[in-house]
Each structure stands twice: as structure tokens, then as C-alpha cells.
């Protein structure tokens, strides 16, 4: 039974590693999306300054449309980063569940092997 418990412990350890990896992916996703949004703001400010520097009214017409398009595209990119991180988190958590199930199976199998050995 001790080999079964050792195997179960190994799977439980792997499950904990997957949980930590999922948390890391979540944090990285949040950080990357935040950085993307900050980059979006810097780009928007640069665009406004250039438009204003060229003598255009940045609050009307095509200048405003350009800024809106830029903001939408930037937010879309940030949302893509968040969605990618979310998919990675779900994958790591699924791997964790598989490791936990394998650990339970290893523990149960060792009991069956021990019981089978006693019956022989």
C-alpha cells in the first residue's frame, strides 16, 4: 500500500504544481492586459498630441473617429490577452483535476492490490 500512497502523493504534488501554474497564468494575464491598456493610453495621448499639433480639432470629425478606432482596437487586444490567459488557467486547472483523479485512483488501486494479495 505504501507504493500506492507514494504514487498518490506524487499526483497530489503535481496537482498543486498545476494550481500554482494556473495562478501564475492568471496573474500574468492580468499584468499583460494592464500593460496593453497602458500602452493604449500612451498611444492615444501621442495620437491626440500629433493631431492637435497639426492644428486639427481632436474632438470632432475624422480625428475623433480615428481616436475611437484606436481605443477599440487597443481594448480588443487587451481582451484577447485576458482570454488567452483564461484559457491557459482553465487548461492548468483541468490538468490539476486529472492529477487529483489519478492520485485517488492510485490510492484505491493499492488497496485493491493489498486485498487481492491477502486473498491468495
Backbone as JSON Lines, residues from 0, in Angstrom:
{"i":0,"aa":"X","n":[0.82,-1.2,0.0],"ca":[0.0,0.0,0.0],"c":[0.86,1.26,0.0]}
{"i":1,"aa":"X","n":[2.08,1.18,0.54],"ca":[2.9,2.38,0.61],"c":[3.29,2.87,-0.78]}
{"i":2,"aa":"X","n":[3.49,1.94,-1.74],"ca":[3.81,2.39,-3.09],"c":[2.61,3.13,-3.7]}
{"i":3,"aa":"X","n":[1.4,2.66,-3.4],"ca":[0.2,3.34,-3.88],"c":[0.06,4.72,-3.26]}
{"i":4,"aa":"X","n":[0.39,4.82,-1.98],"ca":[0.32,6.12,-1.31],"c":[1.38,7.06,-1.85]}
{"i":5,"aa":"X","n":[2.57,6.52,-2.13],"ca":[3.64,7.34,-2.69],"c":[3.23,7.86,-4.07]}
{"i":6,"aa":"X","n":[2.59,7.0,-4.85],"ca":[2.13,7.42,-6.17],"c":[1.04,8.49,-6.03]}
{"i":7,"aa":"X","n":[0.13,8.28,-5.09],"ca":[-0.94,9.26,-4.84],"c":[-0.33,10.59,-4.39]}
{"i":8,"aa":"X","n":[0.67,10.53,-3.53],"ca":[1.34,11.76,-3.07],"c":[1.99,12.5,-4.25]}
{"i":9,"aa":"X","n":[2.58,11.73,-5.15],"ca":[3.22,12.35,-6.32],"c":[2.18,13.06,-7.19]}
{"i":10,"aa":"X","n":[1.04,12.4,-7.4],"ca":[-0.02,13.03,-8.19],"c":[-0.59,14.26,-7.49]}
{"i":11,"aa":"X","n":[-0.72,14.19,-6.19],"ca":[-1.21,15.35,-5.43],"c":[-0.22,16.51,-5.51]}
{"i":12,"aa":"X","n":[1.08,16.17,-5.48],"ca":[2.1,17.2,-5.63],"c":[2.0,17.84,-7.01]}
{"i":13,"aa":"X","n":[1.84,17.0,-8.05],"ca":[1.67,17.53,-9.4],"c":[0.43,18.41,-9.5]}
{"i":14,"aa":"X","n":[-0.64,18.02,-8.82],"ca":[-1.87,18.82,-8.82],"c":[-1.61,20.19,-8.21]}
{"i":15,"aa":"X","n":[-0.83,20.23,-7.14],"ca":[-0.51,21.51,-6.5],"c":[0.33,22.38,-7.43]}
{"i":16,"aa":"X","n":[1.26,21.75,-8.15],"ca":[2.06,22.49,-9.13],"c":[1.16,23.1,-10.2]}
{"i":17,"aa":"X","n":[0.19,22.33,-10.71],"ca":[-0.74,22.83,-11.73],"c":[-1.57,23.99,-11.18]}
{"i":18,"aa":"X","n":[-1.98,23.91,-9.9],"ca":[-2.74,25.0,-9.29],"c":[-1.9,26.27,-9.25]}
{"i":19,"aa":"X","n":[-0.63,26.11,-8.86],"ca":[0.27,27.27,-8.81],"c":[0.51,27.84,-10.2]}
{"i":20,"aa":"X","n":[0.65,26.96,-11.19],"ca":[0.83,27.43,-12.57],"c":[-0.41,28.18,-13.05]}
{"i":21,"aa":"X","n":[-1.58,27.69,-12.68],"ca":[-2.82,28.37,-13.06],"c":[-2.87,29.76,-12.45]}
{"i":22,"aa":"X","n":[-2.49,29.87,-11.2],"ca":[-2.48,31.18,-10.53],"c":[-1.48,32.11,-11.21]}
{"i":23,"aa":"X","n":[-0.32,31.57,-11.58],"ca":[0.7,32.36,-12.28],"c":[0.16,32.85,-13.62]}
{"i":24,"aa":"X","n":[-0.51,31.98,-14.36],"ca":[-1.08,32.38,-15.65],"c":[-2.13,33.46,-15.47]}
{"i":25,"aa":"X","n":[-2.94,33.35,-14.42],"ca":[-3.95,34.36,-14.14],"c":[-3.3,35.71,-13.88]}
{"i":26,"aa":"X","n":[-2.26,35.7,-13.05],"ca":[-1.55,36.94,-12.73],"c":[-0.88,37.53,-13.96]}
{"i":27,"aa":"X","n":[-0.25,36.68,-14.77],"ca":[0.4,37.17,-15.99],"c":[-0.63,37.76,-16.96]}
{"i":28,"aa":"X","n":[-1.78,37.11,-17.05],"ca":[-2.83,37.63,-17.91],"c":[-3.29,39.01,-17.48]}
{"i":29,"aa":"X","n":[-3.49,39.17,-16.18],"ca":[-3.9,40.48,-15.66],"c":[-2.82,41.53,-15.93]}
{"i":30,"aa":"X","n":[-1.56,41.15,-15.69],"ca":[-0.45,42.08,-15.9],"c":[-0.32,42.47,-17.37]}
{"i":31,"aa":"X","n":[-0.39,41.47,-18.25],"ca":[-0.26,41.77,-19.69],"c":[-1.4,42.63,-20.19]}
{"i":32,"aa":"X","n":[-2.62,42.36,-19.73],"ca":[-3.76,43.18,-20.13],"c":[-3.61,44.61,-19.6]}
{"i":33,"aa":"X","n":[-3.13,44.74,-18.37],"ca":[-2.9,46.07,-17.79],"c":[-1.86,46.83,-18.6]}
{"i":34,"aa":"X","n":[-0.77,46.14,-18.95],"ca":[0.28,46.77,-19.75],"c":[-0.25,47.19,-21.13]}
{"i":35,"aa":"X","n":[-1.08,46.32,-21.72],"ca":[-1.66,46.64,-23.02],"c":[-2.51,47.91,-22.92]}
{"i":36,"aa":"X","n":[-3.3,47.99,-21.85],"ca":[-4.15,49.17,-21.68],"c":[-3.31,50.43,-21.45]}
{"i":37,"aa":"X","n":[-2.21,50.29,-20.72],"ca":[-1.32,51.43,-20.51],"c":[-0.69,51.85,-21.83]}
{"i":38,"aa":"X","n":[-0.28,50.87,-22.63],"ca":[0.28,51.18,-23.96],"c":[-0.77,51.87,-24.82]}
{"i":39,"aa":"X","n":[-2.02,51.39,-24.7],"ca":[-3.12,52.01,-25.46],"c":[-3.25,53.48,-25.08]}
{"i":40,"aa":"X","n":[-3.19,53.77,-23.78],"ca":[-3.33,55.16,-23.32],"c":[-2.18,56.02,-23.83]}
{"i":41,"aa":"X","n":[-0.96,55.48,-23.78],"ca":[0.19,56.25,-24.28],"c":[0.04,56.52,-25.78]}
{"i":42,"aa":"X","n":[-0.38,55.51,-26.52],"ca":[-0.55,55.68,-27.96],"c":[-1.65,56.7,-28.26]}
{"i":43,"aa":"X","n":[-2.74,56.63,-27.5],"ca":[-3.84,57.58,-27.7],"c":[-3.38,59.0,-27.39]}
{"i":44,"aa":"X","n":[-2.61,59.17,-26.34],"ca":[-2.11,60.5,-25.99],"c":[-1.18,61.03,-27.07]}
{"i":45,"aa":"X","n":[-0.32,60.16,-27.59],"ca":[0.58,60.56,-28.67],"c":[-0.21,60.96,-29.91]}
{"i":46,"aa":"X","n":[-1.23,60.18,-30.21],"ca":[-2.07,60.46,-31.38],"c":[-2.79,61.8,-31.22]}
{"i":47,"aa":"X","n":[-3.33,62.04,-30.03],"ca":[-4.01,63.33,-29.78],"c":[-3.04,64.5,-29.92]}
{"i":48,"aa":"X","n":[-1.84,64.32,-29.39],"ca":[-0.84,65.39,-29.46],"c":[-0.46,65.68,-30.91]}
{"i":49,"aa":"X","n":[-0.28,64.63,-31.7],"ca":[0.07,64.84,-33.11],"c":[-1.06,65.52,-33.87]}
{"i":50,"aa":"X","n":[-2.28,65.06,-33.61],"ca":[-3.42,65.69,-34.27],"c":[-3.55,67.15,-33.87]}
{"i":51,"aa":"X","n":[-3.41,67.4,-32.57],"ca":[-3.52,68.79,-32.09],"c":[-2.37,69.62,-32.64]}
{"i":52,"aa":"X","n":[-1.2,69.03,-32.73],"ca":[-0.04,69.74,-33.26],"c":[-0.19,70.1,-34.73]}
{"i":53,"aa":"X","n":[-1.0,69.34,-35.42],"ca":[-1.22,69.65,-36.85],"c":[-2.33,70.67,-37.03]}
{"i":54,"aa":"X","n":[-2.88,71.17,-35.93],"ca":[-3.9,72.2,-35.99],"c":[-5.32,71.68,-36.11]}
{"i":55,"aa":"X","n":[-5.5,70.38,-35.97],"ca":[-6.84,69.82,-36.07],"c":[-7.54,69.83,-34.72]}
{"i":56,"aa":"X","n":[-8.84,69.89,-34.78],"ca":[-9.67,69.77,-33.57],"c":[-9.78,68.27,-33.27]}
{"i":57,"aa":"X","n":[-9.18,67.84,-32.17],"ca":[-9.14,66.41,-31.86],"c":[-10.46,65.88,-31.35]}
{"i":58,"aa":"X","n":[-11.43,66.74,-31.08],"ca":[-12.7,66.3,-30.51],"c":[-13.83,66.17,-31.52]}
{"i":59,"aa":"X","n":[-13.52,66.32,-32.8],"ca":[-14.6,66.24,-33.8],"c":[-14.11,65.52,-35.06]}
{"i":60,"aa":"X","n":[-15.07,65.12,-35.87],"ca":[-14.8,64.59,-37.21],"c":[-13.92,63.35,-37.25]}
{"i":61,"aa":"X","n":[-13.09,63.31,-38.3],"ca":[-12.27,62.13,-38.54],"c":[-11.22,61.93,-37.44]}
{"i":62,"aa":"X","n":[-10.77,63.02,-36.81],"ca":[-9.81,62.88,-35.72],"c":[-10.43,62.12,-34.55]}
{"i":63,"aa":"X","n":[-11.67,62.42,-34.26],"ca":[-12.38,61.73,-33.18],"c":[-12.62,60.26,-33.57]}
{"i":64,"aa":"X","n":[-13.0,60.03,-34.81],"ca":[-13.21,58.65,-35.28],"c":[-11.93,57.84,-35.21]}
{"i":65,"aa":"X","n":[-10.82,58.46,-35.58],"ca":[-9.52,57.8,-35.51],"c":[-9.2,57.41,-34.07]}
{"i":66,"aa":"X","n":[-9.44,58.31,-33.15],"ca":[-9.17,58.02,-31.73],"c":[-10.08,56.9,-31.21]}
{"i":67,"aa":"X","n":[-11.34,56.93,-31.62],"ca":[-12.27,55.88,-31.21],"c":[-11.83,54.52,-31.74]}
{"i":68,"aa":"X","n":[-11.43,54.48,-33.01],"ca":[-10.97,53.21,-33.6],"c":[-9.74,52.7,-32.88]}
{"i":69,"aa":"X","n":[-8.83,53.61,-32.57],"ca":[-7.61,53.24,-31.87],"c":[-7.94,52.69,-30.48]}
{"i":70,"aa":"X","n":[-8.86,53.32,-29.79],"ca":[-9.24,52.86,-28.45],"c":[-9.92,51.49,-28.52]}
{"i":71,"aa":"X","n":[-10.78,51.29,-29.51],"ca":[-11.45,49.99,-29.66],"c":[-10.45,48.88,-29.96]}
{"i":72,"aa":"X","n":[-9.53,49.15,-30.86],"ca":[-8.53,48.14,-31.21],"c":[-7.64,47.82,-30.01]}
{"i":73,"aa":"X","n":[-7.26,48.84,-29.28],"ca":[-6.43,48.61,-28.1],"c":[-7.14,47.79,-27.04]}
{"i":74,"aa":"X","n":[-8.4,48.08,-26.8],"ca":[-9.17,47.32,-25.82],"c":[-9.38,45.89,-26.31]}
{"i":75,"aa":"X","n":[-9.61,45.73,-27.6],"ca":[-9.75,44.38,-28.16],"c":[-8.49,43.57,-27.89]}
{"i":76,"aa":"X","n":[-7.32,44.18,-28.1],"ca":[-6.05,43.48,-27.85],"c":[-5.91,43.11,-26.38]}
{"i":77,"aa":"X","n":[-6.32,43.99,-25.49],"ca":[-6.25,43.69,-24.05],"c":[-7.19,42.54,-23.7]}
{"i":78,"aa":"X","n":[-8.38,42.55,-24.3],"ca":[-9.33,41.46,-24.05],"c":[-8.82,40.13,-24.6]}
{"i":79,"aa":"X","n":[-8.11,40.17,-25.73],"ca":[-7.5,38.95,-26.27],"c":[-6.47,38.38,-25.3]}
{"i":80,"aa":"X","n":[-5.68,39.26,-24.72],"ca":[-4.69,38.81,-23.73],"c":[-5.37,38.17,-22.52]}
{"i":81,"aa":"X","n":[-6.45,38.78,-22.07],"ca":[-7.19,38.21,-20.94],"c":[-7.81,36.86,-21.31]}
{"i":82,"aa":"X","n":[-8.35,36.75,-22.49],"ca":[-8.97,35.49,-22.92],"c":[-7.93,34.39,-23.06]}
{"i":83,"aa":"X","n":[-6.76,34.75,-23.59],"ca":[-5.68,33.77,-23.71],"c":[-5.24,33.28,-22.34]}
{"i":84,"aa":"X","n":[-5.1,34.19,-21.4],"ca":[-4.7,33.8,-20.04],"c":[-5.78,32.93,-19.4]}
{"i":85,"aa":"X","n":[-7.03,33.28,-19.62],"ca":[-8.13,32.49,-19.06],"c":[-8.11,31.06,-19.6]}
{"i":86,"aa":"X","n":[-7.84,30.92,-20.89],"ca":[-7.76,29.57,-21.49],"c":[-6.61,28.78,-20.87]}
{"i":87,"aa":"X","n":[-5.48,29.44,-20.64],"ca":[-4.34,28.76,-20.01],"c":[-4.67,28.36,-18.58]}
{"i":88,"aa":"X","n":[-5.36,29.22,-17.85],"ca":[-5.77,28.91,-16.48],"c":[-6.68,27.69,-16.47]}
{"i":89,"aa":"X","n":[-7.68,27.69,-17.35],"ca":[-8.61,26.55,-17.4],"c":[-7.87,25.26,-17.74]}
{"i":90,"aa":"X","n":[-6.91,25.35,-18.64],"ca":[-6.12,24.17,-19.01],"c":[-5.33,23.64,-17.82]}
{"i":91,"aa":"X","n":[-4.68,24.53,-17.1],"ca":[-3.9,24.11,-15.92],"c":[-4.8,23.52,-14.84]}
{"i":92,"aa":"X","n":[-5.98,24.11,-14.66],"ca":[-6.9,23.58,-13.65],"c":[-7.45,22.22,-14.07]}
{"i":93,"aa":"X","n":[-7.64,22.02,-15.37],"ca":[-8.08,20.7,-15.85],"c":[-6.98,19.66,-15.62]}
{"i":94,"aa":"X","n":[-5.73,20.05,-15.88],"ca":[-4.6,19.15,-15.61],"c":[-4.53,18.82,-14.12]}
{"i":95,"aa":"X","n":[-4.81,19.81,-13.3],"ca":[-4.83,19.6,-11.85],"c":[-5.87,18.55,-11.48]}
{"i":96,"aa":"X","n":[-7.06,18.68,-12.03],"ca":[-8.13,17.73,-11.72],"c":[-7.75,16.32,-12.17]}
{"i":97,"aa":"X","n":[-7.09,16.22,-13.32],"ca":[-6.63,14.91,-13.79],"c":[-5.6,14.31,-12.83]}
{"i":98,"aa":"X","n":[-4.69,15.13,-12.34],"ca":[-3.7,14.64,-11.39],"c":[-4.35,14.19,-10.08]}
{"i":99,"aa":"X","n":[-5.33,14.96,-9.62],"ca":[-6.03,14.57,-8.39],"c":[-6.77,13.24,-8.58]}
{"i":100,"aa":"X","n":[-7.4,13.08,-9.73],"ca":[-8.12,11.84,-10.01],"c":[-7.14,10.67,-10.11]}
{"i":101,"aa":"X","n":[-6.01,10.89,-10.75],"ca":[-5.0,9.84,-10.85],"c":[-4.48,9.46,-9.46]}
{"i":102,"aa":"X","n":[-4.32,10.45,-8.6],"ca":[-3.88,10.17,-7.23],"c":[-4.9,9.34,-6.47]}
{"i":103,"aa":"X","n":[-6.16,9.69,-6.63],"ca":[-7.22,8.89,-5.97],"c":[-7.23,7.47,-6.52]}
{"i":104,"aa":"X","n":[-7.06,7.35,-7.83],"ca":[-7.05,6.03,-8.45],"c":[-5.86,5.21,-7.98]}
{"i":105,"aa":"X","n":[-4.7,5.83,-7.85],"ca":[-3.52,5.12,-7.39],"c":[-3.72,4.62,-5.97]}
{"i":106,"aa":"X","n":[-4.3,5.45,-5.14],"ca":[-4.55,5.06,-3.75],"c":[-5.54,3.91,-3.67]}
{"i":107,"aa":"X","n":[-6.61,4.0,-4.45],"ca":[-7.63,2.95,-4.47],"c":[-7.06,1.65,-5.02]}
{"i":108,"aa":"X","n":[-6.26,1.76,-6.07],"ca":[-5.67,0.56,-6.67],"c":[-4.75,-0.15,-5.69]}
{"i":109,"aa":"X","n":[-4.05,0.61,-4.87],"ca":[-3.14,-0.04,-3.9],"c":[-3.94,-0.81,-2.86]}
{"i":110,"aa":"X","n":[-5.1,-0.3,-2.49],"ca":[-5.96,-1.05,-1.56],"c":[-6.44,-2.35,-2.19]}
{"i":111,"aa":"X","n":[-6.82,-2.29,-3.45],"ca":[-7.27,-3.5,-4.15],"c":[-6.14,-4.51,-4.27]}
{"i":112,"aa":"X","n":[-4.94,-4.02,-4.58],"ca":[-3.79,-4.94,-4.69],"c":[-3.5,-5.59,-3.35]}
{"i":113,"aa":"X","n":[-3.6,-4.79,-2.28],"ca":[-3.35,-5.36,-0.95],"c":[-4.42,-6.38,-0.59]}
{"i":114,"aa":"X","n":[-5.65,-6.07,-0.87],"ca":[-6.74,-7.0,-0.59],"c":[-6.62,-8.26,-1.41]}
{"i":115,"aa":"X","n":[-6.23,-8.13,-2.63],"ca":[-6.05,-9.26,-3.53],"c":[-4.93,-10.16,-3.03]}
{"i":116,"aa":"X","n":[-3.85,-9.54,-2.55],"ca":[-2.7,-10.33,-2.03],"c":[-3.12,-11.12,-0.8]}
{"i":117,"aa":"X","n":[-3.98,-10.56,0.03],"ca":[-4.44,-11.25,1.24],"c":[-5.33,-12.45,0.9]}
{"i":118,"aa":"X","n":[-6.05,-12.36,-0.22],"ca":[-6.96,-13.43,-0.61],"c":[-6.25,-14.6,-1.26]}
{"i":119,"aa":"X","n":[-5.02,-14.42,-1.65],"ca":[-4.29,-15.5,-2.31],"c":[-3.78,-16.51,-1.33]}
